Amino acid sequence: MLDIAVSLCALLLLAPFFLFIMVRIKAESAGPALFWQWREGLRGRPFEVAKFRSMYACFSDHGGRQQATADDFRVTPLGRGLRRRSIDELPQLLCVLKGEMSLVGPRPHAFGMLAGGVSYDQLVPYYSKRHRLMKPGITGWAQVNGLRGRTDDARLAHMRIDHDMAYIQNFSLWLDLVILARTVRQEILSGSGI
């Protein structure tokens, strides 16, 4: 109920801002304002996640195999700002409203995503347990503890999954509220994203 109420209110309140961002994206570069990508959801079911497009459309990676870097030439000037403050993730509120995602939970990865040069399933034997009982989230315990972004470092990628599992084992409404507050402070206000 919290997911539906918050996502609906946020979408209504942010609608003018979303429209402004979409117009700016379209004015800056050719292509759609939203970027859609298939991700792994609850019980491994695929769903399409929405983001504001932050890369030039011709370089967009719909497969999710080539992650963005800090100085990635594929990222537009506006996209750089959207990514820094994680504003590009806000359209995922639509996925929350549809019941495919939650506000807080393990982040959904693209199918076949690599971590440390191998598939996550090879790197972390219990990787698939992340979404067996819990929907993916827009933010999560790993993200507010600095474990977000690139996954080429196997140790950090493994720690990310361990944080996801710790969140699942300690799930509570209070923990969700703490994670949401830290997300707003760290990602949106201070802009630590890539």
C-alpha positions as a Markdown table, in Angstrom:
| # | Residue | x | y | z |
|---|---|---|---|---|
| 1 | Met | 0.0 | 0.0 | 0.0 |
| 2 | Leu | 2.9 | 2.4 | 0.8 |
| 3 | Asp | 4.4 | 1.7 | -2.6 |
| 4 | Ile | 1.2 | 2.5 | -4.4 |
| 5 | Ala | 0.3 | 5.6 | -2.4 |
| 6 | Val | 3.8 | 7.1 | -2.6 |
| 7 | Ser | 4.3 | 6.3 | -6.3 |
| 8 | Leu | 0.9 | 7.7 | -7.2 |
| 9 | Cys | 1.4 | 10.9 | -5.2 |
| 10 | Ala | 4.9 | 11.3 | -6.5 |
| 11 | Leu | 3.9 | 10.8 | -10.1 |
| 12 | Leu | 1.1 | 13.4 | -9.8 |
| 13 | Leu | 3.3 | 15.9 | -8.0 |
| 14 | Leu | 6.2 | 15.4 | -10.4 |
| 15 | Ala | 4.2 | 15.3 | -13.6 |
| 16 | Pro | 5.2 | 19.0 | -14.6 |
| 17 | Phe | 8.8 | 18.3 | -13.8 |
| 18 | Phe | 8.7 | 15.0 | -15.8 |
| 19 | Leu | 7.3 | 16.9 | -18.8 |
| 20 | Phe | 10.0 | 19.6 | -18.4 |
| 21 | Ile | 12.8 | 17.0 | -18.4 |
| 22 | Met | 11.3 | 15.1 | -21.3 |
| 23 | Val | 11.1 | 18.3 | -23.4 |
| 24 | Arg | 14.8 | 19.1 | -22.5 |
| 25 | Ile | 15.9 | 15.6 | -23.5 |
| 26 | Lys | 14.1 | 15.9 | -26.8 |
| 27 | Ala | 15.6 | 19.3 | -27.4 |
| 28 | Glu | 19.1 | 18.2 | -26.6 |
| 29 | Ser | 19.3 | 15.1 | -28.8 |
| 30 | Ala | 17.3 | 13.0 | -31.2 |
| 31 | Gly | 15.4 | 10.0 | -29.9 |
| 32 | Pro | 12.8 | 9.2 | -27.3 |
| 33 | Ala | 12.7 | 10.9 | -23.9 |
| 34 | Leu | 12.3 | 7.6 | -22.1 |
| 35 | Phe | 14.6 | 4.6 | -22.3 |
| 36 | Trp | 13.1 | 1.2 | -21.8 |
| 37 | Gln | 15.1 | -1.9 | -20.8 |
| 38 | Trp | 14.2 | -5.5 | -19.8 |
| 39 | Arg | 15.1 | -6.3 | -16.3 |
| 40 | Glu | 14.8 | -9.3 | -14.0 |
| 41 | Gly | 11.8 | -9.0 | -11.6 |
| 42 | Leu | 10.1 | -11.0 | -8.9 |
| 43 | Arg | 10.7 | -14.8 | -9.3 |
| 44 | Gly | 12.9 | -14.0 | -12.4 |
| 45 | Arg | 10.0 | -12.7 | -14.5 |
| 46 | Pro | 11.1 | -10.1 | -17.0 |
| 47 | Phe | 9.6 | -6.6 | -17.0 |
| 48 | Glu | 10.4 | -3.4 | -18.7 |
| 49 | Val | 12.0 | -0.6 | -16.6 |
| 50 | Ala | 11.6 | 3.0 | -17.6 |
| 51 | Lys | 14.3 | 5.7 | -17.2 |
| 52 | Phe | 14.8 | 9.2 | -18.6 |
| 53 | Arg | 17.2 | 8.7 | -21.5 |
| 54 | Ser | 20.6 | 10.0 | -20.4 |
| 55 | Met | 22.6 | 8.8 | -23.4 |
| 56 | Tyr | 22.6 | 9.6 | -27.1 |
| 57 | Ala | 19.9 | 7.3 | -28.6 |
| 58 | Cys | 22.4 | 5.8 | -31.1 |
| 59 | Phe | 24.6 | 4.6 | -28.2 |
| 60 | Ser | 21.8 | 3.4 | -25.8 |
| 61 | Asp | 22.5 | -0.1 | -24.6 |
| 62 | His | 19.2 | -1.9 | -24.4 |
| 63 | Gly | 20.9 | -5.2 | -23.4 |
| 64 | Gly | 22.5 | -3.6 | -20.3 |
| 65 | Arg | 25.9 | -5.2 | -20.9 |
| 66 | Gln | 28.0 | -2.0 | -21.3 |
| 67 | Gln | 27.6 | 0.0 | -18.1 |
| 68 | Ala | 28.2 | 3.8 | -18.1 |
| 69 | Thr | 31.4 | 5.1 | -16.7 |
| 70 | Ala | 32.1 | 8.5 | -15.1 |
| 71 | Asp | 33.3 | 10.2 | -18.3 |
| 72 | Asp | 31.3 | 8.1 | -20.7 |
| 73 | Phe | 31.1 | 9.8 | -24.2 |
| 74 | Arg | 27.7 | 8.2 | -24.7 |
| 75 | Val | 26.1 | 10.3 | -22.0 |
| 76 | Thr | 24.6 | 13.6 | -23.0 |
| 77 | Pro | 25.4 | 16.8 | -21.1 |
| 78 | Leu | 21.8 | 16.8 | -19.6 |
| 79 | Gly | 22.1 | 13.1 | -19.0 |
| 80 | Arg | 25.2 | 13.7 | -16.9 |
| 81 | Gly | 23.2 | 15.9 | -14.5 |
| 82 | Leu | 20.2 | 13.5 | -14.5 |
| 83 | Arg | 22.5 | 10.6 | -13.6 |
| 84 | Arg | 24.5 | 12.5 | -11.0 |
| 85 | Arg | 21.3 | 13.2 | -9.0 |
| 86 | Ser | 19.6 | 9.8 | -10.0 |
| 87 | Ile | 16.7 | 11.8 | -11.5 |
| 88 | Asp | 17.0 | 9.4 | -14.5 |
| 89 | Glu | 15.6 | 6.7 | -12.3 |
| 90 | Leu | 12.3 | 8.5 | -11.3 |
| 91 | Pro | 10.2 | 7.1 | -14.2 |
| 92 | Gln | 10.5 | 3.8 | -12.4 |
| 93 | Leu | 7.7 | 5.1 | -10.2 |
| 94 | Leu | 5.5 | 3.9 | -13.1 |
| 95 | Cys | 6.8 | 0.4 | -12.5 |
| 96 | Val | 6.1 | 0.7 | -8.8 |
| 97 | Leu | 2.5 | 1.8 | -9.5 |
| 98 | Lys | 2.1 | -1.2 | -11.9 |
| 99 | Gly | 3.3 | -3.5 | -9.1 |
| 100 | Glu | 6.4 | -4.7 | -10.9 |
| 101 | Met | 8.8 | -2.9 | -8.5 |
| 102 | Ser | 8.8 | -1.6 | -5.0 |
| 103 | Leu | 10.2 | 1.7 | -3.7 |
| 104 | Val | 12.9 | -0.2 | -1.8 |
| 105 | Gly | 14.4 | -3.6 | -2.6 |
| 106 | Pro | 17.2 | -5.2 | -4.5 |
| 107 | Arg | 18.0 | -3.3 | -7.7 |
| 108 | Pro | 16.8 | -5.1 | -10.8 |
| 109 | His | 19.7 | -6.0 | -13.1 |
| 110 | Ala | 19.6 | -6.5 | -16.9 |
| 111 | Phe | 19.5 | -10.1 | -17.9 |
| 112 | Gly | 23.0 | -11.5 | -18.4 |
| 113 | Met | 24.6 | -8.6 | -16.5 |
| 114 | Leu | 28.3 | -9.1 | -15.9 |
| 115 | Ala | 30.1 | -8.6 | -12.6 |
| 116 | Gly | 33.8 | -8.9 | -12.4 |
| 117 | Gly | 33.9 | -10.2 | -16.0 |
| 118 | Val | 31.5 | -13.1 | -15.3 |
| 119 | Ser | 27.7 | -13.5 | -14.9 |
| 120 | Tyr | 26.4 | -12.6 | -11.5 |
| 121 | Asp | 25.1 | -16.2 | -11.2 |
| 122 | Gln | 28.7 | -17.5 | -11.5 |
| 123 | Leu | 30.2 | -14.8 | -9.2 |
| 124 | Val | 27.6 | -15.2 | -6.4 |
| 125 | Pro | 26.0 | -18.7 | -6.0 |
| 126 | Tyr | 22.9 | -17.4 | -4.1 |
| 127 | Tyr | 22.4 | -14.5 | -6.6 |
| 128 | Ser | 19.0 | -15.7 | -7.8 |
| 129 | Lys | 17.6 | -15.6 | -4.2 |
| 130 | Arg | 17.4 | -11.8 | -4.4 |
| 131 | His | 14.1 | -11.8 | -6.2 |
| 132 | Arg | 12.6 | -15.0 | -5.1 |
| 133 | Leu | 10.5 | -13.4 | -2.4 |
| 134 | Met | 11.0 | -9.7 | -2.9 |
| 135 | Lys | 10.3 | -7.3 | -5.7 |
| 136 | Pro | 13.1 | -5.2 | -7.1 |
| 137 | Gly | 13.3 | -1.7 | -5.8 |
| 138 | Ile | 14.1 | 1.8 | -7.1 |
| 139 | Thr | 16.6 | 2.1 | -4.3 |
| 140 | Gly | 18.0 | -0.4 | -1.8 |
| 141 | Trp | 20.4 | -1.1 | 1.1 |
| 142 | Ala | 23.3 | -1.7 | -1.2 |
| 143 | Gln | 22.8 | 1.7 | -3.0 |
| 144 | Val | 22.7 | 3.8 | 0.2 |
| 145 | Asn | 25.9 | 2.1 | 1.4 |
| 146 | Gly | 27.8 | 3.2 | -1.7 |
| 147 | Leu | 27.5 | 0.0 | -3.6 |
| 148 | Arg | 26.0 | 1.2 | -6.9 |
| 149 | Gly | 27.3 | 2.0 | -10.4 |
| 150 | Arg | 29.8 | -0.2 | -12.2 |
| 151 | Thr | 30.2 | -3.9 | -11.4 |
| 152 | Asp | 33.6 | -4.6 | -12.9 |
| 153 | Asp | 35.2 | -5.0 | -9.5 |
| 154 | Ala | 34.1 | -8.6 | -8.4 |
| 155 | Arg | 34.6 | -7.9 | -4.7 |
| 156 | Leu | 32.3 | -4.8 | -4.7 |
| 157 | Ala | 29.8 | -6.6 | -7.0 |
| 158 | His | 29.7 | -9.5 | -4.4 |
| 159 | Met | 29.3 | -7.0 | -1.6 |
| 160 | Arg | 26.3 | -5.5 | -3.4 |
| 161 | Ile | 24.5 | -8.8 | -3.4 |
| 162 | Asp | 25.4 | -9.5 | 0.2 |
| 163 | His | 23.8 | -6.1 | 1.1 |
| 164 | Asp | 20.7 | -7.1 | -0.9 |
| 165 | Met | 20.5 | -10.3 | 1.1 |
| 166 | Ala | 21.0 | -8.5 | 4.4 |
| 167 | Tyr | 18.1 | -6.2 | 3.5 |
| 168 | Ile | 15.8 | -9.1 | 2.7 |
| 169 | Gln | 16.7 | -10.8 | 6.0 |
| 170 | Asn | 16.1 | -7.6 | 8.0 |
| 171 | Phe | 13.2 | -6.2 | 6.0 |
| 172 | Ser | 10.9 | -3.8 | 7.9 |
| 173 | Leu | 8.9 | -0.6 | 7.3 |
| 174 | Trp | 11.3 | 1.3 | 9.5 |
| 175 | Leu | 14.3 | 0.1 | 7.4 |
| 176 | Asp | 12.5 | 1.1 | 4.2 |
| 177 | Leu | 11.9 | 4.6 | 5.6 |
| 178 | Val | 15.6 | 4.9 | 6.6 |
| 179 | Ile | 16.7 | 3.8 | 3.1 |
| 180 | Leu | 14.3 | 6.2 | 1.4 |
| 181 | Ala | 15.5 | 9.1 | 3.6 |
| 182 | Arg | 19.2 | 8.3 | 2.9 |
| 183 | Thr | 18.4 | 8.0 | -0.8 |
| 184 | Val | 16.9 | 11.5 | -1.0 |
| 185 | Arg | 19.9 | 12.9 | 1.0 |
| 186 | Gln | 22.7 | 11.0 | -0.8 |
| 187 | Glu | 21.5 | 10.7 | -4.3 |
| 188 | Ile | 19.0 | 13.5 | -5.1 |
| 189 | Leu | 20.3 | 16.3 | -2.8 |
| 190 | Ser | 24.1 | 15.6 | -2.8 |
| 191 | Gly | 24.3 | 14.0 | -6.2 |
| 192 | Ser | 26.7 | 11.1 | -5.8 |
| 193 | Gly | 25.5 | 9.0 | -8.8 |
| 194 | Ile | 27.3 | 8.4 | -12.1 |
